[in-house]
């Protein structure tokens, strides 16, 4: 800021200045230059040569080229020029009596510290202090302790930040000369509607996209709120001790599914910075466990139903970051009572292990920070080939009740215990074949599964396939859909009752007979009459089957593992069934 000159002199002296003139500049300082441009980063190293996956076409293949250097930064903007104080030059006519009076007033000579936070103690050194003196800061009386005629102390009141005037006032209202102290901004706490209580050692956890109330002192109009040095919108200073703003997740936030850590501070327009607070941004963490239906057999990542659900969650929660951990895989059984273990392989390769119960233990993040568990289970314990085999006389009632009810209850008990804050959504199964399915294509599917004797799987069951067998399969599929829904709902209800709250929900995709496999409008992948699979990632799955060591009939089934699984239309139906429970 520009300076101020006040001239106190007898009238005759003032007249001399007015007649003779004088030169004085009271303008503010020039604007400071902006910061230097940042140095561009180096380009990343080129990628290594990819692994060979069977026949990769003509070579040789080369490593990737290094990335280009980053673009140079920009020169920072110039600062604002200093301003001019109002009435910068003043003349005051005085006589000897005025001079004597002024010399009898209290005087402030030194202030320490010159920069302080509300609530801190300030020391004034000066002259002619009396025991009853009080300190005024911008006209607000402060708690004052007079130590001696030359020393007093006061507590800085809660005032807006910036430079504030100090004066000492005596009992007869006599005021001292003016001094100043700079009130610094200070952050103490942060609040948000719906914010959970936390332990002293835990960081405040706030949700992006919502209003946040910041507590502290020294806030002033024009205060900026910075999260990871990014300016936040909608800042409103309510008082010197409280402001609010809308929290926006910064683009450079370090990823962490359990909670993303950021820094928060405030800055005045003159560049003064407050202390820094550490915060944890709320995230939404979805865990997917189960079998091939949960995995999304035969589909690309963006087509799978959990991807559709995740996109909806993020869209419906402002810019809240949504994370998905997928432990589901093809062929997984619930594994109730199964203690065998095996290393995970590619999710497209059908294998019982890790079982769904074992998948619960494989999650390495913070289980108390998982918000949603999407899961299914029981179909592979039953074995779909048992259901689709018209020559198998296994008691389906006993099989369905055991795995869709008893085993599912065991799994739900573990999931709700291991993930205490998570909402759990159990998805149902469907009739893979209906009376609307093409008879010839159904026969091809049964051959590919090894149920009928044929050229692909080397079928293990004899018999002639005709309308009677087709009808039997349709009835068994209808029973699968009906009974699995009944038993899964029973397991859900039983566990919810024990929890004393509805944390678990059952989502039924309800395909209906028109959308079974091999119909005119299928929601499931089927098989072509030449025994080729209908999904678009069959080539990638073949590589995975080979790497997993599949041979013989196991290899034939693995190659066509998409049979009977939801296609993109089916995945959307699953997502639609899940959405209402979010």
N, C-alpha and C positions, 0 to 999 in steps of 0.2 A: 504494500500500500504506500501511497505517497505520504509525506510527513505533514506535521502541523506546527505552525509557529504562532505562539501567543506572546505578545510584547506588552509588558507591564511597565509603565513609566509615567512621570508627570506630564500634564497636558502640553507643556512647552516642548518637551522632548519629542512627543508624538508629532507635534506640528512640524518639527524639523524633518522628520522622516517623510511626512506627507508632502512637504514642499520639495525636498531634495530627491526623493524617490530612492528605491533600492531594488535589487534584483534577487528573486528567490524562486526556486522551482519546487513545486509540490506534487509533481506527477508520480504515478506508480512506476515500478520497475518494468522493464521490457519482458516480453514472453520468453520463457526458456525454450531452448531447442528440444525437439522430440528425441526419444531414445534411438540409438543406432539400430539399424536393421539386423535381424537375427541371421546367423550364418546358416546357409542351407545344409541339410543333413546329407550324408553320403547315401548313394543307392545301395539297396540290399544285395547280398550275394545271390548269384543265380542258383536255381534249384538243382539238386543232384539228378543223375540219370535215374529214371523210374525203374522199379523192379519188373522183371519179365513175367508176363502172364500168358503162357502158351505162345501162340503165334501172334506176333505184334506187327506183322507187315514188314515192308522193306526197311532196312536200316542204313547206316548205323544211326543210333539215336545219340543225341548230344545233351550235355548239361544245359540248363537254362541260362540266358544271358543276365548279367548283373542289372539291377534296376537303375534307372536314371537318377541323378542327384535331385534332391528336393529343390523347389523354387526358392529364390532368395526372399527374405522377409521385406517388409516395408518400413521406411523411416517412421518413427513414432510422430504423432501430431504435436505441434507446438503447444506449450502451455498458454494459459490466459494471461494477458498483461495485467499488471497491478492496477488497482483502482485509485481514485482520488478521494480523500476524506472530505466530508462536508465542511464548509467554512474553514478552509485550511489555514487562513491567516486572520488573526484577531488582534486589535489594539485595545488595551485596557488603561484608562486613566486612573492613576493612584496618587495618594499623598502620603506623607510620613506616617500618619495614623493607620492607614490601611496596611502599610508595611509592618508596623509593630503588631497589629492584630494577626496578620498571616504568620508572623514568627512565633506567636503563642499557640497556634493550632498544632494538633498532632501531625507527625510527618512519617511517612513510610519511605524507608531508604532501600530496603532489600527484601525480596520475596524468595522463599525457598520451600519446595521446588517451584520452578516456573511452569512445569507441565505436571498435571496431577489428575487423578480420577476422583469422581464424586465419592465422598466418604473418607478420603485420605486427609491427613493432617498437614497443614501449611503453617510455616513459621514466618512471621514478619519482624524484621529488625527496623527500628526507627527511633523517634524521640517523642517525649512528652505524652506517653501512654498513661492512662489512669485506670485504677482497678475496675471501674464500671464501664469501660469502653466495650463496644461491640463492632464486629467486622461485618460489613455489607459487601456481598458479591452480587453485582448487577442488581443492587437494591434489595436482595434477599438476605435477611439476618442469619448469620452463621453462629454455631455454638463456639464461643470464644473463651479462652483462658489467658488472662494477663499475667505474665510471669514477672515482669518488671516494667519500669518506665521506658525501657528501650527494647523490650521483647514481648511478643504475644503469639499465641497459637490459635488456630481455628480449624474446624472441620469443614471441608469443601462441601456445600450443599448439592442436592440433585438439580443440576442445571443443564440446559442444552450445551452441547460441545462447542469448542472454539474459544477465542480470546474473550475473557470476561473481566470487568472492571472491579477493583478492590478499593474500598475506602474504610477508614476507621471513623466511627461516629461516637461522640461523647454524650453525656447525659443532657447537656444543654443544646444538643443537636448540631454542635460544631463538627464539621467534617474535615478529614485530612485531605492531603493531596491524593491523586489517583495513581494506582498501580494496576498491574494486570496479572492474571494467571490463565493458562490455557487448559481448558477442561477436555481431557482425553476421553475417547469412547471406550467403553468397557463392556464385554459380553459376559453374562453370568449363567443364563439358562435359555432353553428353547422349549416351546410347547406347541402342540398340534392337537386338534380335535381327534379323539379316538386313540391317542398315543398311549402305549402300554407303559405301566409302571416298570421301572428298571432298578437293578441293583446298583449300589454306588460305583462298582468297578466297571459297569457296562456303559457304553456310549449311548447318547440319545439316538433313537431310531425314528426317522421321519419318513413320510411318504411323499414322493415327488408328485407334482401336479396339483398340490393342495396348498392352502394358506398356512403359513407358519408364523407364530408369534415369538419374537426375539426379546428377551429380557436383559437388562443391563443398566447402563447409565451413560450420560453424555451424548445421547442421540440428539441430532439437530436436523432441521429441514435440509434436504439435499443429500442426506446420508445415502450412500450406496451400499448394497449388500452383495458380497462376493462369495460364491461357492466355487472352490477350485479356481479362483481368480476370474470366474465368469459372472458378469452382472446379472442379478436376478430382477425379474419384472415386478410391477405393482407394489413398490415399496411405499409404505405409508407410516409416517412418524406420528404415533399416537401421543407420546409424551417423551420427556428426556430419558425415561426408563423403559419405554416399550415401543417397538415398531413391529410391523407385519409385512410380509412379502409372500409372493407365490414361489414355491420351490420348484425349479426346473432341473432335471438331471443333466449335468454337464456332459458333453460329448466325449470328454477325455477321462471319464470315470473309469477307474480300474475295475475290471470284472471280478465279481465275487458273489456266487449264488446265495451265500448265507447272509449277505449284507455288504453293501458297497461303501467303503470309507471315503469321506470327502472332508475338506477343510472349509471353515466358514469364518469370515471376518467382515467388518464394516470399514468404509473409507469415507472421509470427508472430502469435499470438493477441492480442498487445498492439499490433498494427498495424505493427510494424517490417517494412520491405520490403527485399528483396535488390536486387542489380543486375538488369538486364533483359537477356535473351538474345533474339536474333532466330532464328526457326526457319522452316523451309519444310515445310508439310504435304504429304505425298505425295498425288498425285491419280492417277486412271486416265483416260488420254486415248485415245479411240478415233477413228481416222480412217477415213472411208468414201469410197472412190473406186470408179469404175466406171461402169456404164451404168444403164439404167432399172430393172433388177432390184435393184441395190444401192440406187438412189434410192428405190424403193418406189412405182413408177408407179401412180397411181390411188388410193392409200391415204392416210388421215389419219396425222399424225405418230406417234401412239401405236400405230398398227397395224403400222408398218413393222418389218421384222425387226431392224434395227439398234437400234430403240428397245426391243424385247423383250430383245435381248442386253444393252444398256446397263443396263436395270433389273435383270437377273439379276446382272450384275457388281457393281452397287452393293449389292444385297441380300446377296451372298456375301462382301463385304469390309467388314463392320461399317458405319461411317458414312463410309467413304472416298468423297470426292466424285468422281463420274464425269462426264467431259466428252465430248461427241461433236462432231466437225467433219465435215460432210458436203460433199464436193466432187463426188460422183457426180451424174449427171443423165441424163435420157432421151436416147437416141440416141448417146451417147458411143462413139467407136471407140477402140481402143488407139492407133492413129495412128502405128504404127512407120514412120518415114521421112516422115511428113506434117509439113511445116513451116508450114502455114497456121495462122493464129490468128484468133479471133473473140471478142468480148466475151461473157461468160456471160449467159444469159437464164434465165427461170424453169425450174426443174428438170423440170417437167411437159412442156415443149415439146421435141420430138425435134430434136436437132442434134448434129452430130459434135464440135463444139468447145465448150469446151476438151476435147481428147482426154484419155484417161486418163493418158498420159505427161505431158501438160501439167498435169493436175490435181496431180500430185506436186509440181510447182514452185509451185503457187498457195497451198500451205499456208504461213501466215505465222507460226505458232507455232514453238516450239523443237522441231525434228525429233528431237532426242535424248531428248525427254521423251514421245514418242508410245509408248504401250504396246501397242496393237493396231491393225492395219490390216485392215479388212474390204474385200474387193475382188472384182471379177469383170472380165470383158472378153473380147472376141473376137466376140460375137454380131453386133454392128453392123458389124464389118469383113466378116463373112460375108454379112450382110443376111438377116433372117428371111424376107423375101419371096422370096428365091432358094430357100430350103428349102421353102417352102409352095407354090411354083409347079410344078405337075405338067407344065407345058409348057416348063420351063427345063432345058436339058441341060448346064449347067455341071458340070465335074468337081468334085464335092463332096469327094472324097478330098484333092485338092490344096488346095482352099480351106480345109478344116478343119485340115489339118496346118500350113499356113502361119500361120493366125491363132491357133488354140488351142494350138499348140506353139511355133512360132518367135517369133511376136509376143508371146505370153504370157511366154516366157522373157526376152525383152528388157525387158518391163515388170517382171518379178520382180527382175531384176538391178538396175534403177533403184530400186525400192521398198526392197529390202533394203540398198542402199547409202545412200540418202537418209535412211532411218529405222533407224539401226543397232541400237536396243534393242527394236524392235517385233516382236511375234509377228505373223505374217501368215497370214490365213485366206482362201483362194481358194474362192469358191463356184461350184458347177457349174450347168449348164443342164439342161433337161428337154425332153421331147417335147411341144410345145404342142398337137398334135392326136393323138388315138389312135383306134383302131377303136371305142372306146366313145363317141366324140363324135357328136353329132346331125348327120346328113348335111345337112339343110336349113340348120341354123345355120352349119355350116362353109362352105357356099356363100355365105351372107350375109357371113361374115367375109372370104372371098376377094374379094368385090366391094368391101367397105369398104377393103381393102388395095390395091385397084386391080389385082389379079391377073386377075380376071374382068371382062368387060364387064357393067356394071350401072348403076343410076341414081345411086349415091352417089359413088363415086370416079371415074367416067368411065373405067373399066378400060382398061388398055393392052394386054391380051393377049386374043386370041379363043379360041374353042374351046368345046366342050360339056363341062359338068361332070357326071360320073356316077360309078358305082361304081369303074370302072377308075382314074379320076383320084384318087378318094378313097383307094383302096388305095395308089396311088403316093405320095400325100402322107403317109400313115401310115408307109410304109417310109422315106421321107426323114426324117421326124421321129424315128423310131427310130434311124436312123443318126446324126442330130444328137446325140441323147442319148448313144448308145454311144461314138461317136468323140470327141466333145468331152470326155467324162470321161477317156478314154484319153490324149488328147493333153495335157490340162491337168495330169493326174497326172504325165506324163513331164516337163513343164516344171518342175513343183514338185520332183520328185526330182532333176533335173539341177542346179537351183540349190542345193538343200539339200546335195548332195554337194560342190559347190564351197565352200559355207560351212563345211563340216565339222561341221555341227550341224543338227538339225531345227528350223528357225525358221519354216518355211512348212508349212501343213497344207491339205489339200483336203477341203472339206465338200460332200457330195453330198446334195441334198434328197430324191432318190429318190421322186418323186411316184408313179410307176407309171401304167399306162394308165387306171386307174379314176378318176384325179384330173386328167386333162388338161382342157383347156378344152372347154366345151359337153357335158360328161358329166353324169351324175346327181349326182355329188358332186365338183364341180370345185374344184381348188386354184388355178385361174387365172380371171381375168376373161375373159368371152367377148363376145358381141354379141347383142343381141336381134334378132328377125326384122324389126323395123321400123328396124333399123340404129342404134338408140340404144345408147350404151355402158352397161355394167353397174356402173360404179363410182359413188361418191357425191360426187365432187368434180369431175364433168364440167363443171358450170357455172363453177367457178373456173378450170378449165383453159381453157375457151373464151375467157375474158377474157385469159389469158396468151398464148394462140395469136394473138389479135387484136393485142395489144401487140407481139408478136414479129414481126408483119408477115406471118403465114402467109396464103396465098391458094390458090385452086384445090384441086387434089388434096392439096397439102401441108396445107391447112387441114382438109380432110376427115379425113385421117389423124391430124392433131394432136388433133382433137375426140374421136377414138375411140382415143387412144394407149394406153389401159389394156388393149386387146385382147391376150390372150396373156400377160399379166403376172400374177404371183402376187397373189391376193386375200388377205384376212386369214388364211384357213386355210393358204394357201401360205406366207405370211410366217412363221407359226408353225412350219411344217415346216422352213423355212430356219433359223430360230432353234434348233430342236431339233437340227439337223445340226451347228450351230456350237458349241453348249454343251459337248460333250465335250472340245473342244480348248482351252477357256479355262483 
